[in-house]
């Protein structure tokens, strides 16, 4: 901003944030549709914003994909709900369900993002570090309460959840497999 420009008004910032949220919501829904190749113009149309607004928020497809991916990482890393009476094992299992939703939901976005970068990209390594940092204290508490096996690391458990997330099938087909895997975590 130059000295002769007035500072942005709060309503413009709120409007810009709403536009960004509309773009992310439209993009998330579009990328969730199986087998659909979505253009930036289609995302702009679905969000109800002009192309200039889209590109002002996300200069390219990669930036949009990164924002979607990082939003999903943020959801997994959000503090675990602490409800009175819930055991550490129940809190950890609830977090694993959130991680499972992340693993299944991020697949299409991550695959597309990989076409614009590689798996060594900082967005992936930093995200993995953040996810593991969010889950580790939950696992430790559950293991100390003797509610989760002590011979497994968080990395092993997350790899198991990711493996279940790659199984093709309806939720009715995959959910019992996930439950069986989670039951196997008990000592």
N, C-alpha and C positions, 0 to 999 in steps of 0.2 A: 504494500500500500504506500502510495506517495503522500507527502505531507499535505497536499491540497485535496486529497480525497477524504470524504467523511468516513468515519468508522462504520462498519456494517451495523445495521439496526438489528435488534434482537429478533424481530419478526422475520427478517430475511434469513437469519441463521436457522431459525426454527423451520422455515419453509424449505431451506436447503437440506436440512436433516430429514424432513418428511420425504422429500424427493429421493434422497439416498435410500431411505428405508423402503420406499415403493419400488425402487429399482432392484434392491436386494430381494425383496419378497417375490417380485415377478421373475427374477432370474432363478431363484431357488425352486420355484414351482416349475419353471420351464425345464431346468436341468433334471428335475425329478421324473419327467415323463420319459418312459423307456423308449429308446431308439430314435428320439427326436433330436435332430441337429438344429440348434437354436442360434440365430444370428443376433448381432447386437441390435439391428433394426427391430427384430421381433421382440426383444427384451424391452426396448424403448416403447414400442407400441403397447405391450402388455402392461407396462408400468404407467402408461398415460403421461409420459414426459417426452420432450423433444430430444433429438439426437445430441444437440449441443449440451443439454442438461446431463444426459447419460455420459458423454465424454468428459464433461467438466468434473464429474464425480469419479469416473473410471476411464482414464486415458486410453485403455486398451482392454482386450478380452482377458488378458492375464491378470490385470489389476482387479477386475471384477471377480474372476475365479478365486484369486487369493482372498479377497474380502469375504466371499461366501465360505471358503474353507476355514478361515480364521474365526468367523462367527460360530461355526460348528465346534471348533476347538474351544472357544470361550464357553460354550454351553456345557461341554464336558468338564471343563476346569472350574466351573462355578462351584462355590462351596456346597458340600453335601448338606442335604437337609438334616437338621438335628431335631428329631421329634422325640419328646419324652417317651421313655419306655422302649425305644428301638435299640436293639443290641448292636454292637459294632459290626457283627456279621451281616445283619440286615441292612445297615447303612452301606457297607461295602458292596453287597449284592445289588442294592438299588443303584449305586454308582456304576456297577458293571452293566446293568441294563441300559443306563444312559450311554455308556461307552459302546455297547452293542448298537444302539440307535445311531450313534455317530459313525461307527464302522460301516453300517449298511447304508446310511444316508450320504456319506462323503464319497462313496465309491465313484459315482459318475463325475462328480466335480473334481476329485483327485486325478482320475484318469485323464480328463480333459486338461487339467492343469499340467500334468506331466507332458502333454504334447507341446507345451510352451516352455518347459524347463526339464529338469531331471530329478531323480529321487534324492540327489545330494543337495538339492536346493535348500537354502536356510529355512524357508517356510515349512518344509517337512521336518527337518531335524529339530528346529526350535519347538515346533508343535508337539512332537513326540516327547521332548524333554518336559514341556509344560504338562502334558497329559499324565506322564508318569509321576511328576511331582505332585499332582492333584490326587492321584490314587494311592500313592505310597503310604501316607499316614493312615488312610482308611484300612489298608491291608494290614499294616503293623498293629493297629488297634484290634482288628478282628483276630489276628493270629495270637496276640497277647491274651485275648479273651478265650482262646482255644475254640474258636468258632470256624476258623479257616485253617486248612492244613498248613503246617510250617515248612514243608519241604518244597514249596513252590514260590517262585519269585513273581513280582508283579509283571515283569516282562513275559514270563511263561504264561501267566493267566491272560494277559492281553492278547498274546499270540493265539491262544485257544479261542478267545472271543472273536478275533478277526477271522480265524478259520471257520467258525460257525457262521459268521456273517457272509462268507463267500458262497455258502450253500444256496443253490438255486431252488426256489420253491415259494409257495405262498406263506404268509405268516403262520397259518394253521399247521403247515408242514415243519417250519423251522423252529417255532417256539418250543415244542417238546424237546427238540434236540438241545436248545439252549438251556432249558431247565435241567436236563440230564447232565450237561456239562457243569452247570453251577452246583448241582447236587454233589458232584464229584469233588468239589472243593472242601466239603466238610471232613473233619478228621475222622 
